């Protein structure tokens, strides 16, 4: 199965006492799928997994996985550290309802590109589900060349990429051209930088993993559908509005503004995040809320 369409890495809501608010999480999951998302991602960066205990991470996986099963939606789990053996072990334990695993490029240690390729070769062999390579150099410190990306795409068990390179580059254009020519229908390239979702789809991208869709799932689903159905003018209008919204939602560290907007709408109980993050400023939340209204109107 190729991963296509809109997939939303859900926030992890916290209650007033600081515990994980599983009730709000479940409601948000149902609302997001009802608005048009094709799948949900548990424990993406937006879900603050590094601040959760093992028991909390298991509870989040269980709750989101259950909602996906109920809706027959695609369920992806975020897994991955900068240790190959630990990542492989975590993948072997992956929830049986998951269809894909999102695995970040090893961070902080900055391995060579050959080391990155061998890392994914080992973990793909260990994983019971296809692996999506999360390429996000601004967080990992490791930029991957076109040759390395194509070598990763050729690994048995790699299902595609969350492409979050910080913009649309020459590598982006050539990667999509190569994937869509050499392996059509086999490997996905999903937009991972929300301001550039429309641009990546226009170049032949297969969908998006969008943090901003926590607050605008219907609009991002409409953008994906418009490009898929070749409604070009509509797609450009929606894409422009959502690029502005994304800039506002990322004006302060993710997912602080997103949580602030969700809390202001009453969709989650509090805007709380866990240290080292601090809640978003009132000004950032107000600005993003205004742009959300504009994006919905578009």
ABEGO torsion letter per residue (X at the ends): XBBBEBBBBBBBBBBAAGBBBAAAAAAAAAAAAAAGBABBBBGBAAAGAAABBAAAAAAAAAAAAAAAAAAGBBBBBBBEBABAAAAAAAAAABBAABABBBBBBBBGAGBBAAAAAAAAAAAAAABABBBBBBBBAAAAGBBBBAAAAAAAAABBGBAEBBBBAGEBBAAAAAAAAAAAAABBGABBBBBABAAAAAAAAAAGBAEBBBAAAAAAAAAAAAAAAAAAAGBAAAAAAAAAAAAAAAAAAAABBOAAAAAAAAAAAGABABABBBOABBBBBAAAAAAAAAAAAAAAAX
